[in-house]
Amino acid sequence: MFWYLVLASIPVLLTGFLLRDVVSTQLRDPLVIAWASIGFGLLLWFADYSGKRVRQMNSITLSDAVIIGLSQVLALIPG
């Protein structure tokens, strides 16, 4: 589980480091934040609508860790 956590953290660390100027300036625009909030709201609605699954911690795979890591890159967009 520790290595999956490390692997999932790599994409957001690299993206945050390489695009820190873009994230701190251009992504702080109110229009970007508004559209991101709408988009993330729709994404959360779809995830809730499409079905609920209960998973155990020991069932997480390498591909799950990669998907989680890539999804964390979206967290760099405020809103």
Backbone as CSV, one residue per row, in Angstrom:
resi,resn,N_x,N_y,N_z,CA_x,CA_y,CA_z,C_x,C_y,C_z
1,MET,0.823,-1.188,0.000,0.000,0.000,0.000,0.877,1.265,0.000
2,PHE,1.983,1.229,0.726,2.883,2.387,0.770,3.406,2.729,-0.617
3,TRP,3.801,1.715,-1.389,4.351,1.965,-2.717,3.288,2.476,-3.672
4,TYR,2.052,2.024,-3.509,0.960,2.555,-4.323,0.732,4.038,-4.009
5,LEU,0.861,4.401,-2.750,0.723,5.798,-2.340,1.845,6.642,-2.945
6,VAL,3.047,6.127,-2.923,4.178,6.835,-3.533,3.957,6.986,-5.030
7,LEU,3.548,5.918,-5.699,3.305,5.952,-7.135,2.189,6.930,-7.477
8,ALA,1.128,6.956,-6.692,-0.002,7.852,-6.962,0.364,9.312,-6.732
9,SER,1.397,9.579,-5.969,1.805,10.957,-5.690,2.726,11.530,-6.764
10,ILE,3.345,10.701,-7.542,4.320,11.158,-8.536,3.707,12.083,-9.593
11,PRO,2.551,11.752,-10.207,2.020,12.660,-11.242,1.727,14.069,-10.743
12,VAL,1.119,14.186,-9.572,0.786,15.526,-9.075,2.046,16.273,-8.648
13,LEU,3.034,15.588,-8.134,4.289,16.250,-7.768,5.006,16.789,-9.005
14,LEU,5.094,15.976,-10.039,5.765,16.405,-11.264,5.006,17.535,-11.946
15,THR,3.691,17.378,-12.064,2.887,18.407,-12.718,2.923,19.705,-11.929
16,GLY,2.790,19.615,-10.619,2.841,20.814,-9.789,4.180,21.519,-9.886
17,PHE,5.246,20.753,-9.964,6.578,21.355,-10.069,6.800,21.980,-11.440
18,LEU,6.437,21.250,-12.491,6.693,21.732,-13.848,5.769,22.873,-14.245
19,LEU,4.551,22.886,-13.737,3.578,23.908,-14.127,3.226,24.864,-12.989
20,ARG,4.132,25.047,-12.050,3.821,25.865,-10.875,3.463,27.301,-11.227
21,ASP,4.094,27.868,-12.257,3.767,29.235,-12.648,2.370,29.310,-13.256
22,VAL,2.024,28.341,-14.078,0.691,28.306,-14.688,-0.377,28.115,-13.617
23,VAL,-0.132,27.214,-12.691,-1.101,26.936,-11.634,-1.296,28.164,-10.748
24,SER,-0.224,28.846,-10.425,-0.329,29.979,-9.498,-0.838,31.256,-10.161
25,THR,-0.836,31.332,-11.500,-1.308,32.554,-12.159,-2.558,32.307,-12.996
26,GLN,-2.444,31.546,-14.045,-3.535,31.395,-15.004,-4.710,30.586,-14.455
27,LEU,-4.450,29.600,-13.622,-5.541,28.784,-13.102,-6.259,29.447,-11.941
28,ARG,-5.811,30.603,-11.498,-6.477,31.349,-10.426,-7.496,32.343,-10.983
29,ASP,-7.714,32.346,-12.281,-8.687,33.221,-12.910,-10.100,32.817,-12.477
30,PRO,-10.956,33.760,-12.129,-12.311,33.419,-11.680,-13.118,32.617,-12.700
31,LEU,-12.907,32.874,-13.985,-13.625,32.120,-15.015,-13.192,30.655,-15.021
32,VAL,-11.905,30.409,-14.875,-11.392,29.031,-14.808,-11.953,28.324,-13.575
33,ILE,-11.980,29.018,-12.449,-12.500,28.436,-11.211,-13.984,28.119,-11.356
34,ALA,-14.734,29.020,-11.993,-16.175,28.786,-12.182,-16.425,27.564,-13.054
35,TRP,-15.743,27.480,-14.177,-15.930,26.330,-15.072,-15.436,25.030,-14.434
36,ALA,-14.367,25.109,-13.680,-13.854,23.916,-13.001,-14.863,23.439,-11.958
37,SER,-15.481,24.367,-11.238,-16.480,23.981,-10.241,-17.678,23.309,-10.891
38,ILE,-18.126,23.854,-12.011,-19.241,23.238,-12.739,-18.839,21.854,-13.251
39,GLY,-17.667,21.771,-13.859,-17.207,20.482,-14.399,-17.012,19.429,-13.325
40,PHE,-16.403,19.805,-12.201,-16.187,18.843,-11.130,-17.507,18.442,-10.487
41,GLY,-18.451,19.387,-10.415,-19.777,19.055,-9.896,-20.470,18.022,-10.767
42,LEU,-20.393,18.204,-12.078,-20.981,17.223,-13.004,-20.265,15.879,-12.919
43,LEU,-18.962,15.926,-12.765,-18.194,14.688,-12.627,-18.583,13.934,-11.357
44,LEU,-18.746,14.656,-10.258,-19.171,14.021,-9.005,-20.588,13.477,-9.113
45,TRP,-21.464,14.214,-9.788,-22.829,13.729,-9.993,-22.812,12.436,-10.802
46,PHE,-22.032,12.399,-11.881,-21.963,11.196,-12.704,-21.402,10.015,-11.921
47,ALA,-20.382,10.269,-11.126,-19.789,9.188,-10.327,-20.794,8.650,-9.321
48,ASP,-21.576,9.529,-8.727,-22.587,9.097,-7.771,-23.731,8.372,-8.478
49,TYR,-24.105,8.844,-9.654,-25.205,8.254,-10.412,-24.843,6.895,-10.999
50,SER,-23.613,6.745,-11.444,-23.224,5.535,-12.175,-23.124,4.298,-11.299
51,GLY,-23.074,4.462,-10.014,-23.093,3.287,-9.156,-22.114,3.386,-8.016
52,LYS,-22.474,2.710,-6.984,-21.623,2.699,-5.794,-20.992,1.324,-5.661
53,ARG,-19.711,1.333,-5.384,-18.997,0.080,-5.152,-18.263,0.189,-3.840
54,VAL,-18.269,-0.893,-3.132,-17.508,-0.956,-1.890,-16.277,-1.799,-2.170
55,ARG,-15.114,-1.231,-1.900,-13.867,-1.948,-2.153,-13.073,-2.009,-0.877
56,GLN,-12.369,-3.079,-0.739,-11.469,-3.255,0.403,-10.111,-2.658,0.052
57,MET,-9.390,-2.241,1.074,-8.071,-1.642,0.854,-7.103,-2.615,0.171
58,ASN,-7.222,-3.883,0.451,-6.289,-4.852,-0.128,-6.635,-5.224,-1.566
59,SER,-7.727,-4.665,-2.112,-8.080,-4.966,-3.496,-7.589,-3.894,-4.473
60,ILE,-6.880,-2.886,-3.986,-6.366,-1.829,-4.849,-5.182,-2.373,-5.645
61,THR,-5.216,-2.109,-6.941,-4.182,-2.619,-7.841,-3.273,-1.484,-8.308
62,LEU,-2.264,-1.832,-9.055,-1.327,-0.858,-9.606,-2.046,0.117,-10.532
63,SER,-2.936,-0.383,-11.368,-3.668,0.506,-12.273,-4.573,1.457,-11.496
64,ASP,-5.149,1.019,-10.389,-5.944,1.908,-9.543,-5.076,3.038,-9.001
65,ALA,-3.871,2.721,-8.577,-2.958,3.736,-8.041,-2.577,4.750,-9.114
66,VAL,-2.381,4.291,-10.336,-2.039,5.195,-11.431,-3.226,6.115,-11.741
67,ILE,-4.427,5.574,-11.783,-5.625,6.378,-12.048,-5.831,7.409,-10.939
68,ILE,-5.639,7.013,-9.704,-5.765,7.943,-8.585,-4.718,9.047,-8.700
69,GLY,-3.503,8.686,-9.038,-2.441,9.679,-9.185,-2.723,10.671,-10.301
70,LEU,-3.215,10.187,-11.438,-3.541,11.083,-12.537,-4.735,11.969,-12.198
71,SER,-5.670,11.433,-11.440,-6.826,12.221,-11.022,-6.432,13.317,-10.046
72,GLN,-5.402,13.105,-9.278,-4.946,14.122,-8.335,-4.410,15.356,-9.047
73,VAL,-3.999,15.207,-10.290,-3.530,16.359,-11.055,-4.656,17.385,-11.210
74,LEU,-5.900,16.908,-11.306,-7.037,17.813,-11.403,-7.192,18.668,-10.152
75,ALA,-6.666,18.190,-9.035,-6.761,18.949,-7.794,-5.924,20.224,-7.828
76,LEU,-5.054,20.347,-8.810,-4.270,21.575,-8.946,-5.118,22.736,-9.463
77,ILE,-6.263,22.419,-10.052,-7.192,23.455,-10.524,-8.054,23.865,-9.348
78,PRO,-8.036,25.111,-8.955,-8.851,25.517,-7.817,-10.336,25.448,-8.142
79,GLY,-11.122,25.277,-7.126,-12.577,25.212,-7.309,-13.007,23.828,-7.141
